[in-house]
């Protein structure tokens, strides 16, 4: 079992690395477009293994006994415990036939759908690199020769006629067989539909056989659908790319085998032959040679495009795991030239960035399509009665990371560690099971089975021979004519939208269950590594769900030292089940919603903000699905009130708040911050919606938005849609009202929303400043000053009326941002953005310092032996506090700090990084502090007031106030 756990982890690492490659390609596209105003364009070139996978899927599934080697059985049942009572059942479901469905679907997506999703040219040409094209010709010439020797015609018309005959025969058989199908369990419609899908897909898969004629006919059909396969060398001129790109490609193919270029090609080919040979047996020497030539072309051609500053990249799509692993680690000049002079300095100087990104950006395994399969399966059939494209999420904008939480230990603040994943995936003799002691492999494989079977049964039915519309018709007629509900539910006819809803929700809930199990195991790995609590928890609010609120509080105070403690608290949340039962909802959506948010908070506290963002998105999706479901067959999330009339329902408020914070923390650009602000505005709007007395405040001056219309809220961006833009302004405006109006907003929400609007304004300023846009930075500077005044007013109001002890976490977060803003006011004065510091600027600074010292610093500083503060703060936040104390010259606080303390912090501040713009704000703060030292003529020791306190690295608490 221990060995199987390691196998599972290694296989998962391979899959996650492929999904990471998809995310990297998306990010690269976004960054390139932002920098060059020219979106990245990918042209996919195919390894023959992908085409053979589509035409003869049994070729990659030929080992019936060892399903671990079956390309379609990603996590085989043989990895489960032998004594598990479900093992045989899972083995039956994750069968050889299921593997064929998976191979068909993933290869079809790779061959036919990638261009639809990522390239605007609908009339694309399907291309192969020259060496691979020659190999494909040989493979299918051999198939054609075999058929001709058997007297079977290989003409295109004959192939079409055979496929049409098979299709009609199959449709007739399925109609007859389904009419006899056992629908005794029809009371559970989702199970009935699932069984129908499994039967249809299963029978159709088996009917393919192992026959060369079937393979040839599928190859002919694929050529018709794809426009035929061509060698890139001969057809690049017909591809819809720029003239400059065509010139680069032309020059490459003209010169690749001449003189110096020929030497380079031979050396790069030898390099790839050495690498591929480490992963493939020498008995496949011909394949190694072919792949080496293809990889040399792929590398050198993309390198020429990189040097020409082109947005174009060629991506090799393969079904060969060995070939993918051979690319791991990228390319260094030392690897490529092995100490020789040829290419050394040139590669080192002009291609270092490209070499490091080559493996992830230019090579793609068909398992990378698994994300698209899981995301597309629920919406594959479409909704017949909807013409609004916005009704379904744009999955191209988001790469679903199935294993994001599982491998969170190997992620940094904003990204995935591809290097770590490659190491795990390629080390066959290393035991990684000790990292994941708490994972239940049996349970995860069962969850995977539930998801995989439903996803690939659904997708398998869109096969080209049968046709999606035929399958829809068969299933709908069967359900209407055969199911015991006699064509109607509650007196209404069943329509396809309702059937689609059932398929959608079943797959989505299976995805949630699997993701949560994997993420829970990832939390165990983080707790074991003592990584929980290095950052703090976003200020999430669950006042009507006290058990959840208690967990969030414990996370923020770093109370979980073992996975057992966390599991006990989480397993005791009975209110989830009670809430489900009271609404008679036979599903796990509410439980999964809270689980995603608790896990997201844990990942945030471990400084894994990209993973926290993923979980926020998944939680939001649960509410989104409910908002869009109009079916009588899938219940919406319940809405109810507590005994005192408060609204107790799930509308996505906290998921959107977490999403906003996580997006801000991982932002690379102003457009990323726009998305963060959009989520915050949505969340704030739902907060107003939750309190009846606040609803009138959100009138936009002409009319009030329909709060019940969650579809409108979720499918539109508040920063783009005019109606919601007015609503957004109303939300922000009411956080700046006089105290008499602020009294209507609950204190906890007043603090956290006002400070988060300020945090986003600060982020906008820092990013625009780091990009050198002083004009834009000046505009955001004014926004910071306005939001700082709103936030400080909110803090003072809550302090006067309720006190801050119950809201200390949010108050300290707000105080740190107020201190930052006060220091920025000083900087703005120094560089001439403002003529003088307004009186409230000094008041705000003192207000911020008062709060930080009361709730974070004094419990720490007043001890004889420094320890962690009651509420931990980050190094950079402490840096701001020290500078704030020194520029305020307030005797209450600067006795604890002097400029020598400031200097001691510098090394640790330089090495710490939470956001992508930390370097910019660190540099700005450091320059300001040094200038003030010179202006005030302060020596390193002139402000030293106390010998009782000495700062040390071990005494620095890291917390949420980033």
WOLIN-V623787 format. One record per run of one state. SS is the DSSP state (h for helix, s for strand, l for the rest). FROM is the first residue (numbers start at 1). TO is the last residue. If there is no record, write none. Layout:
BEGIN
<<SS,FROM,TO> <SS,FROM,TO>>
END
This chain:
BEGIN
<<l,1,1> <h,2,36> <l,37,40> <s,41,46> <l,47,47> <h,48,55> <l,56,56> <h,57,60> <l,61,66> <h,67,69> <l,70,76> <h,77,79> <l,80,86> <h,87,93> <l,94,95> <h,96,118> <l,119,125> <s,126,128> <l,129,129> <h,130,149> <l,150,155> <h,156,179> <l,180,188> <h,189,206> <l,207,211> <h,212,226> <l,227,228> <s,229,231> <h,232,238> <l,239,242> <h,243,255> <l,256,258> <h,259,277> <l,278,281> <h,282,307> <l,308,311> <s,312,318> <l,319,320> <h,321,326> <l,327,332> <h,333,337> <l,338,343> <h,344,350> <l,351,351> <h,352,362> <s,363,365> <h,366,377> <l,378,388> <h,389,391> <l,392,394> <h,395,397> <l,398,407> <h,408,410> <s,411,411> <l,412,415> <s,416,416> <l,417,417> <h,418,426> <l,427,432> <h,433,436> <l,437,440> <h,441,460> <l,461,467> <h,468,482> <l,483,487> <s,488,489> <l,490,491> <s,492,493> <l,494,495> <h,496,528> <l,529,545> <h,546,556> <l,557,562> <h,563,571> <l,572,574> <h,575,583> <l,584,588> <h,589,605> <l,606,608> <h,609,628> <l,629,638> <s,639,641> <l,642,646> <s,647,649> <l,650,652> <h,653,665> <l,666,669> <h,670,689> <l,690,691> <h,692,698> <l,699,709> <h,710,715> <l,716,721> <h,722,733> <l,734,738> <h,739,742> <l,743,746> <h,747,770> <l,771,773> <h,774,801> <l,802,804> <h,805,830> <l,831,838> <h,839,861> <l,862,874> <h,875,888> <l,889,893> <h,894,896> <l,897,898> <h,899,911> <l,912,917> <h,918,936> <l,937,952> <h,953,955> <l,956,962>>
END
